[in-house]
Amino acid sequence: MSGDAKVARNDSQLPGSQQPASDLQADVKIRQPATRFRGATEEPVWIRYSLIFLTVSFLVFFLFLPLLSVFAEAFRKGVNAYLAAFNDRAALAAIKLTLITAAIAVPLNIVFGLAASWSIAKFEFWGKSFLLTLIDLPFAVSPVISGLIFVLLFGAQGLLGPWLTSQGIQIIFAVPGIVIATIFVTFPFVAREIIPLMHEQGTEEEQAAITLGANGWQTFWYVTLPNVRWALLYGVILCNARAMGEFGAVSVVSGHLRGKTNTLPLHVEILHNEFNFVAAFAVASLLALLGVVTLAAKIYVESRVRSTSTSEDLSSLDH
Amino acid sequence: MSRTFRQYSVIPGFGLTLGYTITYLSLIVLIPLSMLFFRTAGMGWERFWSTISDPRVVASYKLTFGASLIATLINVVFGGIVAWTLVRYKFPGKTLIDAMVDLPFAIPTAVSGIALTAVYSKNGWIGQYLEPMGFKIAFAYPGVVVAMTFIGLPFVVRTLQPAIEDLHKENEEASASLGATRLQTFRYVILPAILPSLLTGFAMAFARALGEYGSIVFISGNLPMKTEITTWIITQKLDQYDTEGATAIALVMLLSSFAVLFTINAIQWWISQRHRGVS
């Protein structure tokens, strides 16, 4: 019986191979493919499977379950209760303010990101790495501190506070404070996505364009920008997600005036603190959806970046 | 003058773009951040010290630093496993699992905060099983650790993944051919090669956990002396219009996270110096 099994295994593994002349030879030949040696750079099968199991269960339980719970809690009392959360002036005002904030913060940081990457990636100058460190600074600052520094600058007791009050301008506990705190926390996103790519691409194409008579603006618009477009889009996606979702910094400067200075994340907090859980999770589900869309867009853009960079690698081989 | 400052280039726009970069950087980042130092400097040492050494504040440091350390160590172990699995193994649904790692980046912290609270509280999907067994997660110390682990995980995984991809398998083969077990190869060949990235991931996750606010304040419950994190104390001081007190504590936190990042940079530099002699 064991002989049959061996022959059968032999047949299935080596289709079209000749039948063994004798049983002894067959035994030798059959055993070779049957015992598969583990590669020197592989772990034993049981370790591999346990690591995969650990990874999948850790991520599912730890990251995916909370995301799922947002939607489960939001629809706990049915679709009507879910929709009722948005049939509310405060919620609509929060959506509007969130969109306005992102609409101001993101374009400003795009302009900065392009200017910073042009100066840093296309030129060699003294103090460049220090400048890069400074650009990354907002990532190292706690969100709460990011809000606090603008209170210190523009608040009633702040440096410019008395002057602003005398001019009748309010920044803290008003929309401008929310916008400027958002600009601060999303400051590095676009720049840090473009700078490495632009640096890698070098200046040859730009030099060629200039030699052929293009001015600086044309060079940027027709040569540099198309080369970095996917990285730019990627940076914009991340910047936008953070701008719409920022909580700590905005919370410090907003003053939580319902219907006036509440962004979506702040509205979620207020509803949650009022034990209005269905509405809180309903509004949160909107932000969670934004996060999921961001992730999907990220995967798509990343695949585009990879495919464009490999095709460029291949075309550079031809020259 | 500009020629000594930078190398000559035919490409135009250097002055304009660098000028804009530095102006915008100064207005948005540098001047506002410097306010933290100016305001603390005007405060006087006595008052500064009494603010930052208040027992309730000290309790918050202990919680913040302790929980951040535990959370980051959890992330180093599990993040390491996740990164290794995602780079080296093939399994169904891998792309989806890989994308999931970025969830804490993509989802607003307030949303993560209420979601974690819902999952780990007494009636939640996980809490309902853990609490009868005596593990109280939400509104207790472990809740803070859970939230900090949640937000720190992508930092560790995303810094480790490229390092594992760059490993030369030849070195592992050589190690195996010389008779090392897989565990010895991991300890003496793989671990030293990925150590710098592991440290970077550790530092980034730890610094992030120290400053985190949104995902923690819901699940922690903010019980005085017990589950108050330092960033929460800062917001409480601000709510009571104690701007100076908030500023003093904020400065301590800012300098601590800079110190973490600086220390890790120094360790990495030391490692690279030590390895330079070998290779």
Interface residues (C-beta under 8 A of the other chain):
Chain A: A40 T41 E43 P44 R48 L51 I52 L54 T55 V56 F58 L59 V60 F61 F62 L63 F64 L65 P66 L67 S69 V70 E73 F112 A115 A116 W118 S119 I120 K122 F123 E124 F125 W126 L131 L134 I135 L137 P138 A140 V141 S142 P143 V144 I145 L148 I149 F150 V151 L152 L153 G155 Q157 G158 L159 I180 I183 F184 F187 T203 E206 Q207 I210 T211 N215 G216 T219 F220 L238 A241 M244 G245 E246 F247 G248 S251 V252 L264 P265 L266 V268 E269 H272 F277 A280 F281 A284 L287 A288 L290 G291 V292 T294 L295 K298 I299
Chain B: F5 R6 Q7 S9 V10 I11 P12 G13 F14 L16 T17 L18 Y20 T21 I22 Y24 L25 I28 V29 L30 I31 P32 L33 M35 L36 F38 R39 F78 I81 V82 W84 T85 L86 Y89 F91 G93 T95 I97 A99 M100 V101 D102 L103 P104 F105 A106 I107 P108 T109 A110 V111 S112 I114 A115 L116 A118 V119 G124 W125 I126 T149 F150 L153 K169 E172 E173 A176 S177 R182 A207 L210 G211 E212 Y213 G214 F218 T231 I234 T235 L238 T243 A246 T247 A250 M253 L254 S257 F258 L261
